[in-house]
Amino acid sequence: MKYRIAPSLLSADFARLGEEVRNVIAAGADFVHFDVMDNHYVPNLTVGPLVCQAIKPHATVPIDVHLMVQPVDALVSGFAQAGATYISFHPEASRHVDRTIALIRDHGCKPGLALNPATPLDCLDWALDRIDLVLLMSVNPGFGGQAFIPHTLDKLRQARARIDAAQQRMGREILLEVDGGVKADNIAAIAQAGADTFVAGSAVFAGGDYAKTIGALRNALATVR
């Protein structure tokens, strides 16, 4: 399995965001994770399409936009034009999940569904064939630096089975991403449960040496069998 590390800019130094993007990519990041919060769907306020557009020239890897907003559709075109590769949203935040998926695809981006810790996997039954990414939140969304919720491992195993069946049926890749509390000491267990893409915010940016931290994450992943 190919593993991808996606540092979350939520934990970066916003005073020098372009430099942070360049440095974390040089250190080995596969994606740049871009958390969008609106102080309505989640209790925090972060960044919008203008900031995404500003970092795009610095990003030589896909920009993975996670919309924690309600409503969703009005922001899709803005982030697509700003340079997003993936756009994920929460099904609870969309009045018409299928329509939002189609809207993201129509704007040339890859759609994903993001599921909170207590959101059941059942919503994937009618959407999995149309998306490119499933994002499981392993913390309650809104703030960085939270601890990984252990029951996410069981949820990952169940999601992995559904995704494997869909990939075999359709013959195309669907990423299984996990976001929240990912660190070098638990990433192997998370991968063993089925994740292939790992959002790491404070674990990467708080350490200072981005290459060393990403290297430690990859070394841990190398132990997964």
HUVEN-V60526 format. One line per field, one symbol per residue. burial: + if it has 9 or more other ideal C-beta (glycine too) atoms within 8 Angstrom, else -. A space follows every 10 residues. Layout:
burial = ???
This chain:
burial = --++++++++ ++----++-+ +++++-++++ ++++++++-- ++------+- ++++++-++- ++++++++++ -++-++-+++ ++++++++++ +-++--++++ +++++-+-++ +++++++-+- +-++--++-+ +++++++++- +----+-++- -++-++++++ +++--++--- ---+++++++ ++++-+++-+ +-++++++++ +++++-+--+ +-++++++++ +----
